């Protein structure tokens, strides 16, 4: 299939699922026509082999497989770099890119800063909208920064690329009207708020699960806003990602069967999973349908404790766990905490950031209930 055919297939999938932002029609045109994704994809991509490792896919050796990775589904990212066996940079999935650009409310003439250049594609989309010389971007990996600089120049886009740590670097062109990050942070750096003009807007992935849009107050002493949507993001470079589920499980000698009276299939609810991420940030949850109408859930803390449930077609659940923590009891407590507060949807969650730290709340920042 030709690249243009793949691009059209992706566009149609976005159309069918209603994922193009109605309030930002420029995004669809830029993604599909002006700044096509494949022009910013490196010749070597990576894919999971289905068993135990990420393996390279080179354009020169298999252009069709390479193109399939570039133009996968709306919610599929394209891995461009692997370090120590784990993905370390990617072309974010189109659905999330579109959603975040919509949340940013970028207008022509806005000065914009991006943290996490990667391939340079998102910076190119920003520059297409904001205009020449209006976009700066920071990339911690010097090789990626250099490659992005070349791609942006080849596309005829005037973007300033800085090599450095986005969590600490302070480009001299601040303050910015808009700030966007393409990697997840647990705590939003106050330096990002300081570099945003009063009334300016930041869109930041938080906790590798969703992104928030914050507006800086007039005096610049805080920023507040709402959760905008879900999406998995890579953490900032150097973050300890912990051990994988199978590694934690295999290292645990004690395995205990435990009762679990709730229906694990509810853990396919994005709103519940987001609430559990807020209340129990170190518990990682993977829930998926399995063969034979079964439904499985894996929990682990990235260190020494794990749990798993297996629900059959008849609704009967068996549950096991190992390690020092009782993760299923903790999960149950977080679930009840969410229900006791009326089971708020993820869009009812918000965040306020000050120099002293950040807080999450539901309903309203002033008089709302802390979560």
C-alpha positions as CSV (number, residue, x, y, z in Angstrom):
1,X,0.0,0.0,0.0
2,X,1.3,3.5,-0.9
3,X,2.1,6.0,1.8
4,X,-0.8,8.2,0.6
5,X,-3.2,5.3,0.9
6,X,-2.0,4.6,4.5
7,X,-2.4,8.3,5.3
8,X,-6.0,8.3,3.9
9,X,-6.8,5.1,5.9
10,X,-5.6,6.8,9.1
11,X,-7.6,9.9,8.3
12,X,-10.8,7.8,7.7
13,X,-10.3,6.0,11.0
14,X,-9.9,9.4,12.8
15,X,-13.1,10.6,11.0
16,X,-15.1,7.5,11.9
17,X,-14.1,7.7,15.6
18,X,-14.7,11.5,15.7
19,X,-11.1,12.2,16.8
20,X,-10.4,15.3,14.8
21,X,-10.9,18.4,17.0
22,X,-13.9,20.4,15.7
23,X,-12.7,23.6,17.4
24,X,-9.2,23.3,15.8
25,X,-9.8,22.4,12.1
26,X,-6.3,23.5,11.2
27,X,-5.0,20.3,13.0
28,X,-6.5,17.9,10.5
29,X,-5.2,19.9,7.5
30,X,-1.7,20.2,8.9
31,X,-1.4,16.5,9.9
32,X,-2.7,15.2,6.6
33,X,-1.5,17.7,4.1
34,X,1.1,20.3,5.2
35,X,3.2,18.4,7.8
36,X,2.8,14.7,6.9
37,X,4.0,12.3,9.6
38,X,6.3,10.2,7.4
39,X,8.6,13.1,6.6
40,X,9.6,13.3,10.3
41,X,10.0,9.5,10.8
42,X,13.6,8.2,10.9
43,X,14.5,5.4,8.6
44,X,14.8,3.0,11.6
45,X,11.8,2.3,13.7
46,X,11.2,-0.3,16.4
47,X,8.4,-2.8,17.1
48,X,7.7,-5.4,19.8
49,X,8.4,-8.9,18.6
50,X,5.5,-10.3,20.5
51,X,7.7,-12.1,23.1
52,X,10.6,-10.5,24.8
53,X,12.2,-7.6,22.9
54,X,11.8,-4.6,20.6
55,X,13.3,-5.2,17.2
56,X,14.3,-2.7,14.5
57,X,12.4,-2.1,11.3
58,X,14.4,-0.4,8.6
59,X,12.9,1.5,5.8
60,X,15.6,0.3,3.4
61,X,14.9,-3.3,4.1
62,X,11.1,-3.4,4.4
63,X,9.3,-0.2,3.4
64,X,5.8,-1.6,3.8
65,X,6.5,-2.6,7.4
66,X,8.1,0.7,8.1
67,X,5.1,2.6,6.6
68,X,2.7,0.4,8.7
69,X,4.4,1.6,11.8
70,X,4.3,5.3,10.7
71,X,0.7,5.2,9.8
72,X,-0.7,2.7,12.3
73,X,-4.1,3.2,14.1
74,X,-5.1,6.6,15.5
75,X,-4.1,5.5,19.0
76,X,-0.8,3.8,18.1
77,X,2.5,5.5,18.6
78,X,5.6,4.9,16.5
79,X,8.7,4.0,18.5
80,X,11.8,5.7,17.1
81,X,14.4,4.9,19.8
82,X,15.0,2.1,22.4
83,X,17.4,2.4,25.3
84,X,18.2,-0.5,27.7
85,X,15.4,-2.6,26.1
86,X,12.7,0.0,26.6
87,X,11.3,2.7,24.3
88,X,12.8,6.1,25.0
89,X,11.3,8.2,22.2
90,X,8.4,8.0,19.8
91,X,6.2,9.7,17.3
92,X,3.1,10.2,19.5
93,X,-0.2,8.7,18.3
94,X,-2.2,11.0,16.0
95,X,-5.3,11.0,18.2
96,X,-3.3,12.3,21.2
97,X,-1.3,14.8,19.1
98,X,-4.6,16.2,17.8
99,X,-6.2,16.3,21.2
100,X,-3.2,18.1,22.8
101,X,-2.9,20.7,20.1
102,X,-6.6,21.4,20.4
103,X,-6.2,21.7,24.2
104,X,-3.3,24.1,23.7
105,X,-5.5,26.7,21.9
106,X,-2.6,27.9,19.8
107,X,-3.1,30.9,17.6
108,X,-1.0,32.5,14.9
109,X,1.6,34.8,16.5
110,X,1.7,33.0,19.8
111,X,5.2,32.4,21.2
112,X,5.3,28.6,21.9
113,X,7.7,26.4,23.8
114,X,7.8,22.6,23.5
115,X,9.6,20.2,25.8
116,X,10.5,17.0,24.2
117,X,11.4,17.5,20.5
118,X,11.7,13.9,19.5
119,X,11.6,13.7,15.7
120,X,10.5,17.4,15.4
121,X,7.0,16.6,14.0
122,X,5.0,18.2,16.8
123,X,7.3,21.3,16.7
124,X,6.6,21.4,13.0
125,X,2.9,21.4,13.6
126,X,3.3,24.1,16.2
127,X,5.3,26.2,13.8
128,X,2.8,25.7,11.0
129,X,0.2,27.3,13.2
130,X,2.1,29.9,15.2
131,X,4.4,31.2,12.4
132,X,8.0,31.5,11.5
133,X,10.4,32.2,14.5
134,X,7.6,31.7,17.0
135,X,8.4,28.2,18.2
136,X,11.3,26.9,20.4
137,X,11.7,23.2,21.4
138,X,14.0,21.4,23.8
139,X,15.3,17.8,23.5
140,X,17.5,16.1,26.1
141,X,19.1,13.7,23.5
142,X,21.7,15.6,21.5
143,X,21.4,13.1,18.5
144,X,17.6,13.5,18.4
145,X,17.9,17.3,18.6
146,X,20.4,17.4,15.7
147,X,18.2,15.1,13.6
148,X,15.1,17.1,14.3
149,X,16.9,20.3,13.4
150,X,17.7,18.9,10.0
151,X,14.2,17.7,9.4
152,X,12.7,21.0,10.4
153,X,15.1,22.9,8.1
154,X,14.3,20.5,5.2
155,X,10.6,21.3,5.7
156,X,11.4,25.0,5.5
157,X,10.3,25.7,9.1
158,X,11.9,28.3,11.3
159,X,12.1,26.6,14.7
160,X,14.7,27.0,17.4
161,X,15.9,23.6,18.7
162,X,17.8,23.5,22.1
163,X,19.7,20.4,23.3
164,X,19.2,20.1,27.1
165,X,17.1,18.9,29.9
166,X,13.6,20.3,29.5
167,X,12.9,20.1,33.2
168,X,15.6,22.7,34.0
169,X,16.6,24.5,30.8
170,X,15.5,28.1,30.4
171,X,15.6,29.4,26.8
172,X,16.2,33.1,26.6
173,X,13.1,33.7,24.5
174,X,10.7,33.3,27.5
175,X,8.0,34.2,28.4
176,X,5.8,32.1,26.2
177,X,2.1,32.3,25.4
178,X,1.9,28.5,25.0
179,X,3.9,25.7,26.5
180,X,3.5,22.0,25.6
181,X,5.3,18.9,26.8
182,X,5.5,15.6,24.9
183,X,6.7,13.4,27.8
184,X,5.1,12.7,31.1
185,X,6.1,14.2,34.5
186,X,4.8,13.3,37.9
187,X,5.4,16.8,39.2
188,X,5.0,19.7,36.8
189,X,8.2,21.8,37.0
190,X,7.6,25.2,38.4
191,X,10.2,26.5,35.9
192,X,7.6,25.7,33.2
193,X,5.1,27.9,34.9
194,X,7.6,30.7,35.3
195,X,8.4,30.7,31.6
196,X,4.7,31.1,30.7
197,X,3.2,34.5,30.4
198,X,0.3,35.4,32.7
199,X,-2.8,34.2,31.0
200,X,-0.7,31.7,29.0
201,X,-1.6,28.1,28.7
202,X,0.3,24.9,29.3
203,X,-0.6,21.4,28.1
204,X,1.3,18.7,30.0
205,X,1.1,14.9,30.2
206,X,0.8,13.9,33.9
207,X,1.6,10.6,35.3
208,X,1.9,8.8,32.0
209,X,-1.9,8.4,31.8
210,X,-3.5,11.7,30.8
211,X,-2.8,15.4,30.1
212,X,-3.8,18.5,31.8
213,X,-4.3,22.1,30.5
214,X,-3.3,24.8,32.9
215,X,-3.7,28.6,32.7
216,X,-1.3,30.9,34.5
217,X,-3.1,33.4,36.7
218,X,-2.6,37.1,36.2
219,X,0.0,37.5,38.9
220,X,2.0,34.5,37.7
221,X,2.0,32.8,41.1
222,X,0.0,29.7,40.2
223,X,-1.5,27.8,37.3
224,X,-4.7,25.9,37.4
225,X,-6.8,23.8,34.9
226,X,-8.5,20.6,34.1
227,X,-7.7,17.1,32.9
228,X,-8.3,17.0,29.1
229,X,-8.0,13.3,28.1
230,X,-6.1,10.1,28.4
231,X,-3.0,8.9,26.7
232,X,0.1,6.9,27.5
233,X,3.3,9.0,27.5
234,X,6.9,8.1,28.0
235,X,8.5,9.5,31.2
236,X,11.2,12.1,31.2
237,X,14.6,10.7,30.4
238,X,16.3,9.1,33.4
239,X,13.1,8.2,35.2
240,X,13.2,4.8,36.8
241,X,10.4,2.9,35.1
242,X,10.6,0.1,37.6
243,X,10.4,-3.6,36.9
244,X,7.9,-5.2,34.4
245,X,5.0,-7.2,35.7
246,X,6.4,-10.6,34.7
247,X,9.7,-9.7,36.4
248,X,8.0,-8.8,39.7
249,X,5.8,-11.9,39.6
250,X,8.6,-14.3,38.8
251,X,10.7,-12.9,41.7
252,X,8.0,-13.4,44.3
253,X,8.2,-16.7,46.1
254,X,4.9,-16.4,48.0
255,X,1.7,-16.6,46.0
256,X,-1.6,-16.4,47.7
257,X,-5.1,-16.8,46.5
258,X,-7.3,-14.0,47.7
259,X,-11.0,-13.1,47.5
260,X,-12.0,-10.3,45.3
261,X,-15.7,-9.6,45.3
262,X,-15.8,-6.8,42.7
263,X,-16.1,-7.3,38.9
264,X,-12.6,-6.7,37.4
265,X,-14.2,-6.0,34.1
266,X,-15.1,-2.6,35.4
267,X,-11.4,-1.8,35.2
268,X,-11.9,-1.2,31.4
269,X,-13.6,2.0,32.5
270,X,-11.1,4.8,31.7
271,X,-12.6,7.1,34.4
272,X,-12.1,4.5,37.2
273,X,-8.6,3.7,36.0
274,X,-7.7,7.4,36.0
275,X,-9.1,7.9,39.5
276,X,-7.0,4.9,40.7
277,X,-4.0,6.5,39.1
278,X,-4.6,9.6,41.2
279,X,-5.2,7.8,44.5
280,X,-2.6,5.0,44.1
281,X,0.0,6.4,41.7
282,X,2.5,3.6,42.1
283,X,0.1,0.8,41.2
284,X,0.2,-0.1,37.5
285,X,-2.9,-1.6,36.0
286,X,-3.2,-3.6,32.8
287,X,-6.7,-4.9,32.0
288,X,-7.6,-6.7,28.8
289,X,-10.0,-9.2,27.3
290,X,-8.5,-12.6,26.7
291,X,-9.3,-15.8,24.8
292,X,-12.5,-17.6,25.5
293,X,-14.4,-14.5,26.7
294,X,-12.1,-14.2,29.7
295,X,-10.9,-10.9,31.2
296,X,-7.6,-10.6,32.9
297,X,-6.1,-7.8,35.1
298,X,-2.5,-7.5,36.1
299,X,-1.3,-5.2,38.9
300,X,2.2,-4.5,40.1
301,X,4.1,-1.8,41.9
302,X,7.3,-2.0,39.7
303,X,9.2,-3.2,42.7
304,X,8.2,-6.3,44.7
305,X,4.4,-6.8,44.7
306,X,2.0,-8.0,42.1
307,X,-1.6,-9.3,41.7
308,X,-3.7,-10.9,39.0
309,X,-7.3,-11.6,38.4
310,X,-8.9,-13.9,35.8
311,X,-12.6,-13.6,35.1
312,X,-14.4,-16.3,33.1
313,X,-17.3,-16.0,30.7
314,X,-19.6,-16.8,33.6
315,X,-18.3,-13.9,35.7
316,X,-16.4,-16.1,38.2
317,X,-13.1,-14.5,39.2
318,X,-10.0,-16.0,40.7
319,X,-7.4,-13.7,42.1
320,X,-3.8,-14.2,43.2
321,X,-1.1,-11.9,44.5
322,X,2.4,-12.0,45.8
323,X,4.9,-9.8,47.5
324,X,4.7,-7.8,50.7
325,X,1.8,-5.5,49.7
326,X,-1.8,-6.5,49.4
327,X,-2.4,-4.7,46.1
328,X,-6.0,-6.0,45.6
329,X,-7.0,-4.5,49.0
330,X,-5.4,-1.2,48.0
331,X,-7.2,-1.3,44.7
332,X,-10.5,-1.9,46.4
333,X,-9.9,1.0,48.8
334,X,-9.1,3.3,45.8
335,X,-12.2,2.1,44.0
336,X,-14.4,2.8,47.0
337,X,-12.8,6.2,47.5
338,X,-13.9,7.1,43.9
339,X,-17.4,5.8,44.3
340,X,-17.8,7.6,47.7
341,X,-17.1,10.8,45.8
342,X,-19.8,10.1,43.2
343,X,-17.6,8.3,40.6
344,X,-16.5,11.5,38.9
345,X,-15.4,11.3,35.3
346,X,-11.8,12.1,34.6
347,X,-12.8,15.5,33.1
348,X,-14.0,16.5,36.6
349,X,-10.4,16.3,37.9
350,X,-8.2,19.3,37.9
351,X,-4.8,20.5,39.1
352,X,-3.3,23.6,40.7
353,X,0.4,24.2,40.6
354,X,2.2,26.7,42.9
355,X,5.9,27.1,43.8
356,X,5.2,24.9,46.8
357,X,3.9,22.0,44.7
358,X,0.8,20.7,43.0
359,X,-2.6,19.5,44.2
360,X,-5.4,17.6,42.5
361,X,-9.1,18.3,43.1
362,X,-12.5,17.5,41.7
363,X,-15.4,19.7,40.8
364,X,-13.8,23.2,41.2
365,X,-10.4,24.7,42.2
366,X,-12.1,27.1,44.6
367,X,-14.2,25.2,47.1
368,X,-13.8,21.9,45.2
369,X,-13.0,18.7,47.0
370,X,-9.3,17.7,47.2
371,X,-8.8,14.2,45.9
